Amino acid sequence: MTNDTLSTGPVTGLSTTSETATETGRMSVALSGLFAQWLRGLTINAHERLAIAHLWEHGSMTMSELGARIPLSRAAITALTDRLEALNYVVRTPDAHDRRRTVLSLTERPGTLIAPLSRSWNDSVEVFEQGFDADELRIIARWTTGLKDIAHKESATLRARRDEELPDLPTI
């Protein structure tokens, strides 16, 4: 991937969908980096960070549901869950509808550890938002919600593909 894949240069006035998509991609990269730094404070690996992020965004889920979102084997999801449980980041409870299944839920600990790291971000966003009127904020909220929904749909589509259906990578 080259820099041109995600960006076409500085923003001067977004006039096309592709320019808007480019800037949205840049924002996504910046936010991914920020979230990675927040989660780095939890002293966990990338897959464990991804599990925490999915549980934070989507709420409690079974280990199978989590495994469908993270490209790991069932055994690896179990080991990942064991580590997160030992750190008191998740708790396992029996599923109320099916006693054979276990539901994973976040504890308060990850949020408590991330809160001091994210305070500056939250303060900066509040100051930034003050420069927008209520109509602009509604448009921004509609835009970000729509992008989130599109991202989830595209992610689910890609998750459903078998590895052999993914594009071949060039050999180096």
C-alpha positions as CSV (number, residue, x, y, z in Angstrom):
1,M,0.0,0.0,0.0
2,T,1.3,3.4,-0.9
3,N,0.5,6.7,0.7
4,D,-1.7,7.4,-2.4
5,T,-3.9,4.5,-1.5
6,L,-5.3,6.4,1.5
7,S,-4.6,10.0,0.7
8,T,-4.4,12.3,-2.3
9,G,-2.8,15.2,-0.6
10,P,-3.9,18.0,1.7
11,V,-7.5,18.9,2.1
12,T,-8.4,22.2,0.4
13,G,-12.2,21.7,0.0
14,L,-13.8,18.3,-0.2
15,S,-15.7,18.3,-3.4
16,T,-16.0,14.7,-4.4
17,T,-17.0,11.5,-2.7
18,S,-13.6,10.0,-3.2
19,E,-12.0,13.0,-1.4
20,T,-14.4,12.6,1.4
21,A,-13.6,8.9,1.6
22,T,-9.9,9.7,1.5
23,E,-10.1,12.0,4.5
24,T,-12.4,9.6,6.3
25,G,-9.7,6.9,5.8
26,R,-7.1,9.2,7.1
27,M,-9.2,10.0,10.2
28,S,-9.7,6.2,10.7
29,V,-6.0,5.6,10.7
30,A,-5.4,8.4,13.2
31,L,-8.2,7.1,15.5
32,S,-6.9,3.6,15.2
33,G,-3.5,4.8,16.3
34,L,-5.0,6.7,19.2
35,F,-7.1,3.7,20.4
36,A,-4.1,1.5,20.1
37,Q,-2.2,3.8,22.4
38,W,-5.0,3.9,24.9
39,L,-5.3,0.1,24.9
40,R,-1.5,-0.2,25.1
41,G,-1.8,0.9,28.7
42,L,-3.7,-2.4,29.4
43,T,-0.5,-4.4,28.6
44,I,-2.3,-6.8,26.2
45,N,-1.6,-8.0,22.7
46,A,-3.3,-6.8,19.5
47,H,-5.9,-9.6,19.4
48,E,-6.8,-9.0,23.0
49,R,-7.1,-5.3,22.3
50,L,-9.4,-6.1,19.4
51,A,-11.5,-8.3,21.7
52,I,-11.8,-5.5,24.3
53,A,-12.8,-3.1,21.5
54,H,-15.5,-5.4,20.2
55,L,-16.9,-6.0,23.7
56,W,-16.9,-2.2,24.3
57,E,-18.7,-1.4,21.1
58,H,-21.1,-4.3,20.8
59,G,-21.6,-5.3,24.5
60,S,-21.6,-8.8,25.9
61,M,-21.3,-11.7,23.5
62,T,-20.6,-15.4,23.5
63,M,-17.1,-16.6,22.8
64,S,-18.3,-17.9,19.4
65,E,-19.6,-14.4,18.5
66,L,-16.3,-12.9,19.6
67,G,-14.4,-15.6,17.6
68,A,-16.4,-14.7,14.5
69,R,-15.1,-11.1,14.8
70,I,-11.4,-12.0,15.4
71,P,-9.4,-14.1,13.0
72,L,-8.3,-16.8,15.5
73,S,-9.0,-20.4,16.1
74,R,-11.5,-21.5,18.8
75,A,-8.5,-22.6,21.0
76,A,-6.8,-19.2,20.6
77,I,-10.1,-17.4,21.5
78,T,-10.3,-19.6,24.6
79,A,-6.7,-18.7,25.5
80,L,-7.3,-15.0,24.8
81,T,-10.4,-15.1,27.0
82,D,-8.4,-16.9,29.8
83,R,-5.8,-14.1,29.7
84,L,-8.3,-11.3,29.7
85,E,-10.2,-13.0,32.6
86,A,-7.0,-13.4,34.6
87,L,-6.4,-9.6,34.2
88,N,-10.0,-9.0,35.4
89,Y,-10.8,-7.3,32.0
90,V,-13.7,-9.7,31.2
91,V,-16.0,-12.0,33.1
92,R,-17.6,-15.2,31.9
93,T,-21.2,-15.9,32.8
94,P,-23.5,-18.7,31.8
95,D,-25.9,-17.7,29.0
96,A,-29.4,-17.2,30.4
97,H,-31.0,-18.9,27.4
98,D,-28.5,-21.8,26.8
99,R,-26.5,-23.1,29.8
100,R,-24.0,-24.7,27.4
101,R,-22.8,-21.3,26.2
102,T,-20.7,-18.7,28.0
103,V,-21.2,-15.0,27.7
104,L,-18.3,-12.6,27.9
105,S,-18.7,-9.1,29.4
106,L,-16.3,-6.3,30.1
107,T,-15.5,-5.5,33.7
108,E,-15.1,-1.9,34.7
109,R,-11.3,-2.3,34.9
110,P,-10.3,-1.6,31.3
111,G,-12.4,1.6,31.3
112,T,-10.9,2.7,34.6
113,L,-7.4,2.2,33.3
114,I,-8.2,4.0,29.9
115,A,-10.1,6.9,31.5
116,P,-7.0,9.0,32.4
117,L,-5.5,8.4,29.0
118,S,-8.6,9.5,27.1
119,R,-9.5,12.5,29.3
120,S,-7.4,14.9,27.2
121,W,-9.1,13.6,24.0
122,N,-12.6,14.0,25.4
123,D,-11.7,17.6,26.6
124,S,-10.3,18.5,23.2
125,V,-13.4,17.1,21.3
126,E,-15.7,19.1,23.6
127,V,-13.8,22.3,22.8
128,F,-13.8,21.4,19.0
129,E,-17.5,20.8,19.1
130,Q,-18.2,24.3,20.4
131,G,-17.3,25.6,16.9
132,F,-20.3,23.9,15.4
133,D,-24.0,24.7,15.6
134,A,-26.7,22.1,16.5
135,D,-27.6,21.4,12.8
136,E,-23.9,20.8,11.9
137,L,-23.5,18.5,14.8
138,R,-26.6,16.5,13.7
139,I,-25.1,16.2,10.2
140,I,-21.8,15.0,11.7
141,A,-23.5,12.5,13.9
142,R,-25.5,11.2,10.9
143,W,-22.3,10.9,8.8
144,T,-20.3,9.1,11.5
145,T,-23.2,6.7,12.3
146,G,-23.6,5.9,8.6
147,L,-19.9,5.3,8.2
148,K,-19.9,3.0,11.2
149,D,-22.8,1.0,9.8
150,I,-21.1,0.7,6.4
151,A,-17.8,-0.4,8.1
152,H,-19.6,-3.1,10.1
153,K,-21.4,-4.3,7.0
154,E,-18.2,-4.5,4.9
155,S,-16.3,-6.1,7.8
156,A,-19.0,-8.8,8.1
157,T,-18.8,-9.4,4.4
158,L,-15.1,-9.8,4.5
159,R,-15.2,-12.0,7.6
160,A,-17.6,-14.4,5.8
161,R,-15.0,-15.0,3.0
162,R,-12.8,-18.0,3.3
163,D,-9.0,-17.3,3.2
164,E,-8.7,-18.8,-0.3
165,E,-11.3,-16.2,-1.5
166,L,-9.1,-13.3,-0.4
167,P,-6.8,-11.7,-3.0
168,D,-3.4,-13.2,-3.5
169,L,-0.7,-11.1,-2.1
170,P,2.4,-10.5,-4.3
171,T,5.5,-12.3,-3.1
172,I,8.5,-10.2,-2.2
